[in-house]
Amino acid sequence: GYTLLRMNAKLDDGDIYVQGNAEGIDVSTDWHSYIGHKAVLDSLPKVKLFLDRLETGMHSPIEKDGSDDGYYSYPTGSSLLKLALRRKLPVFKTISK
């Protein structure tokens, strides 16, 4: 998914203005890097709407009462390796002489 927020002194914290999910993805088959980039592309229409509202002073944060705080990022190399092994995908190519 994606979140556009006004940063403050805490990590991944602040007023949220745009938030949503990547569409048309399959978390069981699509690679994390594709999902992350797809989320950015899917966010662009909502980000444009936010920027239009920001220019006119009509923007306001999304109310997120009762939501769980969390830190999210792109996956690490080890998590991608675990995903590949779970799917039985070739991770390393063997070079034979």
TORZA-699402 format. One line per 3 residues: for each residue x, y, z of N, C-alpha, C, O. Coordinates in pm, 1 decimal, padded with zeros to 6 digits. Layout:
N
X:Y:Z:X:Y:Z:X:Y:Z:X:Y:Z ~ ...
//
This chain:
97
00081.3:-00117.8:00000.0:00000.0:00000.0:00000.0:00086.0:00124.6:00000.0:00207.7:00117.9:-00017.1 ~ 00022.0:00237.2:00019.1:00093.4:00363.3:00017.3:00034.6:00459.1:00120.2:-00083.6:00452.0:00153.9 ~ 00119.2:00548.2:00168.8:00079.4:00650.5:00263.8:00157.7:00777.4:00234.2:00279.6:00773.4:00217.8
00087.6:00890.2:00227.5:00151.4:01019.9:00219.5:00117.8:01090.4:00349.9:00001.0:01111.7:00382.4 ~ 00222.7:01126.5:00424.5:00198.8:01186.5:00554.7:00289.0:01305.8:00577.3:00392.6:01321.0:00512.6 ~ 00248.0:01389.9:00670.1:00330.6:01502.2:00713.6:00418.9:01448.3:00824.9:00369.6:01406.3:00929.6
00548.6:01449.7:00802.0:00642.1:01391.9:00898.2:00649.2:01474.9:01025.1:00630.2:01596.5:01024.4 ~ 00677.1:01405.0:01133.4:00705.5:01470.4:01260.8:00830.5:01405.4:01320.0:00904.7:01339.2:01247.5 ~ 00854.9:01422.2:01447.1:00977.6:01372.1:01509.7:00981.5:01220.1:01524.1:01088.5:01164.2:01548.0
00868.7:01152.4:01510.4:00865.0:01006.4:01525.1:00879.3:00938.1:01389.9:00850.0:00996.9:01285.8 ~ 00925.0:00812.9:01392.7:00940.2:00733.7:01271.4:00803.8:00687.9:01221.2:00725.2:00631.7:01297.4 ~ 00775.4:00711.8:01093.4:00648.0:00672.4:01032.1:00528.6:00724.1:01111.7:00435.0:00649.3:01139.8
00532.2:00850.8:01147.6:00424.5:00908.1:01227.0:00393.9:01047.1:01173.8:00479.6:01110.0:01111.7 ~ 00276.1:01094.2:01196.8:00234.3:01226.5:01154.5:00096.2:01219.0:01092.0:00038.4:01111.2:01077.7 ~ 00044.0:01335.5:01055.1:-00087.5:01340.8:00992.7:-00084.6:01270.7:00857.0:00003.7:01296.2:00775.1
-00181.6:01182.4:00833.9:-00192.4:01108.4:00707.6:-00289.6:01181.9:00616.0:-00400.3:01216.9:00656.8 ~ -00247.1:01205.2:00491.4:-00330.7:01276.2:00394.2:-00376.7:01188.1:00278.9:-00484.0:01210.9:00223.0 ~ -00298.3:01089.2:00243.1:-00334.1:00997.0:00135.1:-00292.8:00857.6:00178.1:-00181.2:00837.5:00225.9
-00383.1:00760.3:00161.2:-00349.0:00622.7:00197.0:-00435.7:00527.8:00115.2:-00553.4:00554.7:00091.1 ~ -00376.7:00417.1:00073.2:-00452.6:00318.4:-00001.9:-00369.5:00194.6:-00031.4:-00256.1:00181.8:00014.9 ~ -00426.9:00104.6:-00108.4:-00362.1:-00022.0:-00143.7:-00329.9:-00028.1:-00292.1:-00398.4:00033.0:-00374.1
-00225.2:-00102.1:-00325.8:-00197.2:-00131.5:-00465.3:-00309.1:-00220.7:-00517.5:-00357.6:-00309.2:-00447.0 ~ -00349.0:-00196.7:-00640.3:-00460.4:-00273.3:-00697.1:-00411.3:-00374.9:-00800.3:-00311.2:-00353.8:-00868.7 ~ -00484.2:-00484.7:-00808.9:-00454.2:-00585.0:-00910.3:-00324.9:-00660.2:-00887.1:-00260.5:-00703.5:-00982.6
-00286.5:-00676.2:-00763.1:-00163.9:-00749.8:-00732.2:-00199.8:-00881.9:-00666.1:-00310.3:-00899.9:-00615.0 ~ -00105.3:-00972.8:-00668.3:-00122.2:-01101.6:-00600.9:-00000.9:-01119.8:-00510.2:00109.2:-01147.3:-00557.9 ~ -00021.1:-01104.5:-00379.9:00092.6:-01112.3:-00286.8:00155.8:-01250.6:-00281.9:00266.9:-01265.6:-00231.2
00086.9:-01351.8:-00333.7:00145.8:-01485.0:-00333.2:00234.8:-01509.7:-00454.5:00312.6:-01605.1:-00454.6 ~ 00225.2:-01425.6:-00558.2:00307.3:-01447.4:-00677.4:00387.0:-01325.2:-00721.0:00491.5:-01340.7:-00784.2 ~ 00341.9:-01205.0:-00689.7:00412.7:-01083.8:-00733.1:00527.7:-01053.1:-00637.9:00514.9:-01067.7:-00516.3
00640.3:-01010.3:-00694.9:00757.1:-00975.1:-00615.5:00730.3:-00847.9:-00538.1:00656.6:-00760.8:-00584.1 ~ 00790.9:-00837.0:-00419.2:00771.6:-00720.5:-00332.7:00809.5:-00590.5:-00401.8:00740.6:-00489.7:-00386.4 ~ 00918.1:-00591.8:-00477.7:00960.8:-00467.9:-00543.7:00857.4:-00423.3:-00646.9:00834.0:-00303.5:-00662.7
00795.5:-00517.8:-00717.3:00688.2:-00482.7:-00811.4:00569.7:-00423.7:-00735.7:00513.6:-00322.5:-00777.5 ~ 00531.8:-00485.9:-00625.5:00417.6:-00439.5:-00546.9:00444.4:-00298.3:-00495.5:00355.5:-00213.3:-00499.9 ~ 00565.0:-00272.4:-00447.2:00599.6:-00139.0:-00398.2:00591.0:-00033.4:-00506.0:00536.8:00074.8:-00483.7
00645.0:-00065.0:-00624.1:00639.3:00030.8:-00734.7:00495.8:00047.7:-00785.7:00456.0:00157.9:-00823.4 ~ 00419.3:-00059.8:-00786.9:00278.9:-00052.4:-00829.1:00200.2:00035.7:-00733.2:00113.4:00111.6:-00776.1 ~ 00229.4:00026.5:-00604.8:00161.8:00109.5:-00505.6:00189.6:00258.1:-00531.5:00099.3:00341.1:-00521.1
00314.0:00291.0:-00565.1:00347.5:00430.4:-00595.5:00267.5:00478.4:-00715.9:00209.1:00586.8:-00712.7 ~ 00264.5:00398.2:-00822.0:00188.4:00437.5:-00941.9:00039.6:00450.8:-00912.0:-00025.0:00544.6:-00958.6 ~ -00014.7:00358.0:-00835.2:-00157.8:00362.6:-00802.2:-00192.3:00482.6:-00714.8:-00306.9:00527.5:-00714.5
-00095.1:00535.2:-00640.8:-00120.7:00648.6:-00551.6:-00128.4:00781.9:-00625.3:-00183.3:00878.1:-00571.6 ~ -00075.3:00789.8:-00745.6:-00060.3:00919.1:-00812.2:-00190.3:00997.5:-00830.2:-00189.6:01118.3:-00806.7 ~ -00301.9:00936.1:-00870.5:-00425.8:01016.0:-00880.9:-00468.6:01075.9:-00746.4:-00514.3:01190.2:-00741.7
-00454.5:01001.0:-00638.6:-00492.2:01052.7:-00506.5:-00394.0:01159.4:-00459.6:-00433.9:01254.5:-00392.4 ~ -00266.9:01145.2:-00493.7:-00168.2:01247.0:-00458.2:-00198.4:01376.1:-00534.2:-00187.8:01485.0:-00477.7 ~ -00235.8:01365.0:-00661.5:-00272.7:01484.4:-00738.9:-00391.8:01555.2:-00675.0:-00391.7:01677.5:-00661.6
-00492.4:01479.1:-00636.1:-00609.3:01537.1:-00570.0:-00568.4:01608.2:-00440.5:-00616.2:01717.8:-00411.5 ~ -00480.2:01545.2:-00363.6:-00430.7:01607.4:-00240.9:-00359.6:01738.4:-00271.9:-00383.6:01838.5:-00204.4 ~ -00271.8:01739.8:-00373.2:-00197.9:01860.7:-00407.0:-00292.1:01972.2:-00452.1:-00271.2:02088.7:-00418.5
-00396.1:01936.6:-00528.5:-00496.5:02035.6:-00568.4:-00564.5:02094.9:-00445.5:-00584.7:02216.1:-00437.9 ~ -00599.7:02009.8:-00349.6:-00664.0:02056.8:-00226.0:-00567.5:02139.5:-00141.1:-00607.5:02236.8:-00077.2 ~ -00441.1:02100.2:-00141.0:-00340.6:02173.2:-00064.8:-00327.7:02316.5:-00116.3:-00318.4:02411.1:-00038.0
-00327.3:02331.4:-00249.4:-00315.5:02464.6:-00309.1:-00431.8:02555.8:-00271.7:-00414.6:02677.2:-00260.4 ~ -00549.0:02498.2:-00252.5:-00666.7:02579.5:-00220.4:-00695.9:02585.1:-00070.8:-00792.8:02648.8:-00029.4 ~ -00613.8:02519.7:00010.6:-00635.1:02518.6:00154.2:-00746.8:02425.9:00198.6:-00795.0:02437.5:00311.3
-00789.1:02334.2:00112.5:-00900.5:02243.8:00143.0:-00854.6:02105.9:00190.1:-00936.3:02014.7:00202.4 ~ -00725.7:02089.9:00216.3:-00674.0:01959.8:00258.2:-00698.6:01938.6:00407.2:-00703.5:02033.8:00485.1 ~ -00713.6:01814.3:00444.5:-00725.9:01779.2:00586.1:-00679.2:01635.3:00603.5:-00693.5:01553.5:00512.7
-00623.3:01604.4:00720.3:-00574.0:01468.2:00742.3:-00687.8:01367.3:00749.2:-00801.3:01401.0:00782.7 ~ -00654.6:01243.4:00717.0:-00748.2:01132.0:00728.0:-00755.4:01091.9:00875.4:-00652.6:01080.3:00942.1 ~ -00874.6:01071.2:00924.6:-00891.1:01023.7:01062.1:-00864.3:00873.2:01065.1:-00923.9:00797.8:00988.1
-00776.3:00830.2:01152.5:-00737.9:00688.7:01161.2:-00759.3:00636.2:01301.8:-00672.2:00568.4:01356.4 ~ -00873.6:00666.4:01361.1:-00901.9:00619.9:01496.2:-00899.0:00467.8:01503.7:-00958.1:00399.3:01420.2 ~ -00829.7:00415.9:01604.2:-00826.3:00271.8:01626.3:-00731.7:00195.2:01535.8:-00728.7:00072.3:01541.5
-00653.7:00264.0:01451.8:-00561.5:00191.4:01364.7:-00434.4:00156.3:01440.2:-00397.7:00223.6:01536.6 ~ -00367.9:00051.5:01396.2:-00243.5:00007.5:01458.2:-00126.1:00081.5:01397.3:-00117.4:00095.2:01275.2 ~ -00035.6:00129.5:01481.8:00086.3:00191.0:01433.6:00180.7:00082.2:01385.4:00179.6:-00029.4:01437.4
00261.8:00114.6:01286.9:00360.1:00019.0:01238.7:00458.4:00086.6:01146.6:00430.1:00193.2:01091.8 ~ 00572.1:00025.9:01129.3:00674.2:00075.0:01038.4:00679.1:-00019.4:00919.7:00687.7:-00141.1:00936.2 ~ 00673.7:00036.3:00802.1:00672.3:-00044.8:00680.8:00781.1:00004.0:00587.0:00809.5:00123.5:00579.6
00841.1:-00088.6:00516.3:00948.3:-00053.3:00424.9:00956.1:-00158.3:00315.1:00882.0:-00256.6:00316.6 ~ 01046.2:-00136.7:00220.2:01071.9:-00239.2:00120.3:01135.5:-00359.7:00189.8:01200.1:-00343.7:00293.3 ~ 01118.4:-00478.8:00135.0:01170.0:-00598.4:00200.8:01322.2:-00606.3:00195.5:01386.5:-00550.5:00106.6
01376.6:-00676.2:00292.1:01520.5:-00699.9:00294.8:01555.9:-00812.3:00198.6:01468.1:-00884.1:00150.8 ~ 01683.4:-00827.1:00170.8:01729.2:-00935.6:00084.6:01693.1:-01071.8:00139.9:01656.3:-01161.9:00064.5 ~ 01703.5:-01087.9:00272.0:01671.8:-01218.2:00331.7:01522.9:-01250.6:00319.4:01486.6:-01366.9:00301.4
01436.1:-01149.3:00328.9:01293.3:-01178.5:00313.4:01261.7:-01215.2:00168.6:01174.5:-01298.5:00143.6 ~ 01331.5:-01154.1:00073.2:01311.0:-01191.8:-00067.4:01360.4:-01334.2:-00093.3:01297.9:-01408.9:-00168.5 ~ 01472.4:-01371.6:-00031.1:01523.9:-01507.4:-00044.9:01425.3:-01608.9:00012.4:01400.7:-01712.7:-00049.0
01368.6:-01579.6:00130.0:01268.6:-01668.5:00189.4:01147.3:-01683.5:00097.5:01093.6:-01793.2:00082.2 ~ 01104.6:-01573.0:00036.7:00992.3:-01577.7:-00055.6:01025.1:-01665.0:-00176.5:00943.0:-01746.4:-00218.9 ~ 01144.6:-01648.1:-00231.4:01185.2:-01728.1:-00347.1:01191.4:-01875.8:-00312.9:01148.1:-01959.7:-00391.9
01245.3:-01908.7:-00195.3:01254.8:-02048.8:-00154.2:01116.3:-02108.7:-00130.5:01091.9:-02224.9:-00163.1 ~ 01026.9:-02029.7:-00074.2:00890.3:-02077.1:-00050.9:00819.9:-02106.5:-00183.5:00740.1:-02199.8:-00192.7 ~ 00849.7:-02027.5:-00284.4:00789.0:-02046.9:-00416.8:00868.1:-02143.3:-00503.9:00825.9:-02177.9:-00614.3
00983.9:-02186.5:-00453.1:01073.5:-02276.0:-00526.6:01118.5:-02213.4:-00658.5:01119.4:-02278.5:-00762.9 ~ 01155.7:-02085.4:-00651.3:01205.7:-02013.6:-00768.6:01357.5:-02023.8:-00772.4:01421.7:-02030.9:-00667.6 ~ 01415.1:-02024.6:-00890.9:01561.5:-02026.8:-00899.5:01617.6:-01892.0:-00855.7:01588.6:-01789.2:-00917.0
01697.7:-01892.7:-00749.9:01755.3:-01769.3:-00697.6:01894.8:-01749.7:-00752.5:01931.2:-01638.3:-00790.3 ~ 01972.9:-01854.8:-00757.8:02110.1:-01847.1:-00806.1:02123.1:-01937.4:-00928.6:02075.0:-02050.7:-00929.1 ~ 02188.0:-01886.0:-01030.8:02213.0:-01967.8:-01149.3:02348.2:-02036.4:-01133.7:02445.4:-01974.2:-01090.7
02353.8:-02161.6:-01167.9:02478.9:-02236.4:-01162.5:02547.0:-02225.9:-01298.1:02486.1:-02250.6:-01402.1 ~ 02672.2:-02189.4:-01294.8:02750.6:-02179.7:-01418.3:02836.1:-02304.8:-01428.6:02918.9:-02331.8:-01341.5 ~ 02815.7:-02380.7:-01535.2:02897.5:-02500.6:-01554.0:02997.1:-02476.5:-01666.3:02967.4:-02409.6:-01765.3
03116.2:-02532.9:-01648.1:03222.5:-02514.6:-01746.3:03230.0:-02630.8:-01839.9:03314.2:-02632.4:-01929.7
//
